[in-house]
Amino acid sequence: MKVILSNELLYDIDPRGVATVTLNRVEKHNAFGSHLIHELSIALDYLANHSKVRCVVLRGNGKHFSSGADLNWMKAMAAQHHDANINDAELLAKLLNLLDHFPHPTLCYVHGSAYGGALGLICCCDIAIADDSAQFCLSEVKLGLVPATIGPYVCRAMGARQARRYMLTAELIDAPTAFDLQLIHQLTPAEKAEEAIEALIEKLLHNSPSALNHCKELIHHCNNKIIDREVINYTSEMIANVRVSRQGQEGLSAFLEKRTPDWDNGGKLDD
């Protein structure tokens, strides 16, 4: 099912339940302003509640994944009063939180350049793949700005020590360095990108959808927490509940009976 939300954003859901969301402001190198942020938020909210969606791939049309925030948008907002700027900034903050807490696996594919706010989108996705010639940059300070709303997600991905360098210098980050910084999980030559994306999708589709949802909840809950009684109780209750769930029972039975579980149906959705 192909859907055009606007000329700035496209998405479709294939028969397997793989949703592809594509930034489509090609003439602006997929720079995002309030309209694209709003459309992307609508798309993610819809896909999060779609009964057939198993995972989401985020990518961009044209030569670049995204050049970050639209500078004309930034200039226009600079002329607005403080409250308007707060409300506007919260649009991006809410989008990032929505993507970060999306219930199903998210995969981001980066080609060309990813600047500024685009790194926020990348760091909020569960898995990030990039062309081995891609370039990244936390460019905000060059413009007298700060990578504020994306900061928590970027710092979580690369760590505060590395963020101190790259947020302050605004230097270009090549793809191998982005991999070393843990901004990217995997590098691929451009001509093999679709093959690499498909291989990861196939891995995700073999796994229990319910278990994947619970894994994401588990990671968010345990991130940067002391392993105390609350965490121990939370994890114990989670595995106890999952074991007796329908997909938990089905997965264990299928393994013991040496058969394919019912969610792994050859890449096609149930009717």
C-alpha positions in Angstrom: 0.0 0.0 0.0 1.6 3.3 -1.1 0.6 6.5 0.5 1.6 10.1 -0.3 1.1 12.2 2.7 2.3 15.3 0.9 5.0 16.2 -1.6 7.5 16.2 1.3 6.9 12.8 2.8 6.0 9.3 1.3 5.4 6.0 3.0 4.2 2.6 2.0 3.6 -0.8 3.7 4.6 -3.9 1.8 2.9 -7.3 2.1 5.3 -8.4 4.8 4.4 -5.4 7.0 7.6 -3.5 6.3 6.8 0.2 6.3 9.2 2.5 4.4 9.0 6.2 5.3 10.8 8.5 2.8 11.8 12.1 3.2 11.0 13.7 -0.2 12.2 17.4 -0.1 14.7 16.6 -2.8 15.2 20.2 -3.9 16.1 21.1 -0.3 18.2 18.0 0.4 15.4 16.8 2.7 15.9 19.7 5.2 13.0 19.7 7.6 10.8 22.5 8.8 7.6 22.5 10.8 5.5 21.0 8.0 7.7 18.0 7.4 8.1 17.4 11.1 4.3 17.5 11.5 3.8 15.1 8.6 6.5 12.7 9.9 4.9 12.7 13.3 1.5 11.9 11.8 3.0 9.0 9.8 4.8 7.5 12.8 1.7 7.7 15.0 -0.3 6.0 12.3 2.2 3.2 11.7 2.7 2.7 15.4 -1.0 1.8 15.7 -1.3 -0.2 12.4 -2.0 -3.8 13.1 0.0 -5.1 10.2 3.3 -3.1 10.6 6.3 -5.2 11.7 9.1 -2.7 11.2 9.9 0.7 9.7 12.7 1.8 7.4 13.5 5.5 7.3 15.3 6.9 4.3 15.6 9.9 2.0 15.1 10.5 -1.7 17.7 12.4 -3.7 21.4 12.8 -3.2 21.3 13.2 0.6 19.5 11.7 3.6 18.9 15.1 5.2 20.7 18.4 5.5 19.0 18.9 8.9 16.8 21.9 9.8 15.7 24.2 7.0 17.6 27.5 7.5 14.7 29.6 6.2 12.5 28.0 8.9 15.2 28.8 11.5 15.5 32.4 10.3 11.7 32.9 10.3 11.5 31.5 13.9 14.3 33.7 15.1 12.0 36.7 14.4 9.2 35.2 16.5 8.7 35.7 20.2 10.0 33.3 22.9 6.7 31.3 23.4 6.4 30.7 19.7 9.9 29.4 19.6 9.2 27.1 22.6 6.1 25.7 20.8 8.0 25.2 17.6 11.0 23.5 19.2 8.7 21.1 21.0 7.4 19.9 17.6 10.9 18.4 16.9 11.3 17.2 20.5 8.0 15.3 20.3 8.9 13.8 16.9 12.2 12.5 18.3 10.5 11.1 21.3 7.9 9.4 19.1 10.5 7.8 16.9 12.7 6.8 19.9 9.7 5.1 21.6 8.2 3.6 18.4 6.9 0.2 19.4 8.3 -1.8 16.4 11.9 -2.0 15.2 13.1 1.0 13.2 15.9 1.0 10.7 17.5 4.1 9.2 19.4 4.1 5.9 21.8 7.1 5.4 23.4 8.1 2.2 25.1 11.3 1.1 25.1 13.8 4.0 23.3 13.9 7.3 23.7 17.2 9.1 22.4 18.8 12.3 19.0 17.6 13.3 19.2 14.6 10.9 21.6 13.0 13.4 18.7 13.1 15.9 16.6 11.0 13.6 19.4 8.5 13.1 20.2 8.2 16.8 16.5 7.6 17.6 16.3 4.6 15.3 17.1 1.1 16.6 19.4 0.2 13.7 21.4 2.6 11.5 23.1 1.7 8.2 25.1 4.1 6.1 26.9 4.2 2.7 30.6 4.0 3.3 31.0 7.4 1.7 28.3 9.2 3.8 29.2 12.3 5.8 27.8 13.5 9.1 28.1 16.8 11.0 26.8 18.4 14.1 26.9 21.7 12.4 24.7 23.9 14.7 27.4 26.0 16.4 28.7 27.2 13.0 25.3 28.9 12.7 25.3 30.3 16.2 22.8 27.5 17.2 22.9 24.5 19.6 22.0 20.8 18.9 19.6 21.0 21.8 16.6 18.8 21.1 18.7 16.1 19.4 21.4 16.4 22.2 20.1 13.7 24.5 19.9 11.1 21.8 23.2 12.0 20.2 25.0 11.9 23.6 23.4 8.6 24.4 24.6 7.1 21.1 28.2 8.5 21.0 28.7 9.3 24.7 29.3 12.6 26.3 33.1 12.5 25.8 32.8 12.3 22.0 29.9 14.7 21.9 32.2 17.3 23.6 34.5 17.2 20.6 32.0 16.9 17.7 29.3 19.3 19.0 32.0 21.9 19.7 34.1 21.6 16.6 31.2 21.0 14.1 33.8 19.1 12.0 32.8 16.7 9.3 32.5 13.0 10.4 33.2 10.5 7.7 31.4 7.2 7.6 34.2 5.0 9.3 34.4 7.5 12.1 30.6 7.6 12.5 30.8 3.8 12.8 33.5 4.0 15.5 31.5 6.6 17.4 28.5 4.2 17.3 26.3 6.6 15.4 26.1 3.9 12.7 25.8 0.2 13.2 26.9 -1.0 9.8 28.6 0.5 6.7 27.9 -0.7 3.2 29.0 0.2 -0.4 26.2 2.1 -2.1 25.7 -0.6 -4.6 25.0 -3.2 -1.9 22.8 -1.0 0.3 19.5 -2.5 -0.6 20.9 -6.0 0.0 22.2 -5.0 3.4 18.8 -3.4 4.3 16.9 -6.4 3.2 19.2 -8.8 5.2 18.4 -6.9 8.4 14.7 -6.8 7.6 14.7 -10.5 7.1 16.3 -11.0 10.5 13.7 -8.9 12.2 10.8 -10.6 10.5 11.9 -14.0 11.7 11.5 -12.8 15.3 8.4 -12.6 17.5 6.7 -9.2 17.0 5.5 -9.2 20.6 9.0 -10.1 21.9 10.6 -7.3 19.8 8.1 -4.8 21.4 9.0 -6.0 24.9 12.7 -5.9 24.1 12.4 -2.2 23.2 10.5 -1.5 26.4 13.1 -3.4 28.4 16.0 -1.4 26.9 14.3 1.9 27.6 13.5 0.9 31.2 16.9 -0.4 32.0 19.0 2.3 30.2 21.4 4.0 32.7 19.6 2.6 35.7 21.2 1.0 38.7 20.4 -2.7 39.0 18.4 -2.4 42.1 15.3 -4.2 43.5 13.0 -2.2 41.2 14.9 -3.2 38.1 15.1 -6.8 39.3 11.4 -6.9 39.9 10.6 -5.3 36.6 12.7 -7.8 34.6 11.4 -10.8 36.5 7.8 -9.8 35.9 8.5 -9.2 32.2 9.9 -12.6 31.5 7.2 -14.3 33.6 4.5 -12.5 31.6 6.2 -13.2 28.2 6.7 -16.9 29.0 3.0 -17.5 29.4 2.0 -15.2 26.5 0.7 -16.6 23.2 3.8 -15.8 21.3 6.0 -17.0 24.1 4.3 -20.3 24.2 4.3 -20.6 20.4 8.0 -19.8 20.1 9.0 -22.3 22.7 6.7 -25.0 21.2 8.0 -24.4 17.7 11.6 -24.6 18.8 11.0 -27.9 20.7 9.0 -29.3 17.8 11.6 -28.2 15.2 9.1 -26.2 13.2 8.6 -22.5 12.1 6.6 -20.3 14.6 3.4 -18.9 13.2 4.6 -15.3 13.0 7.4 -16.4 10.6 5.1 -17.0 7.7 7.5 -16.6 4.7 7.4 -12.8 4.7 3.7 -12.4 4.1 1.1 -11.0 6.4 -1.8 -13.1 7.8 -5.2 -12.3 6.2 
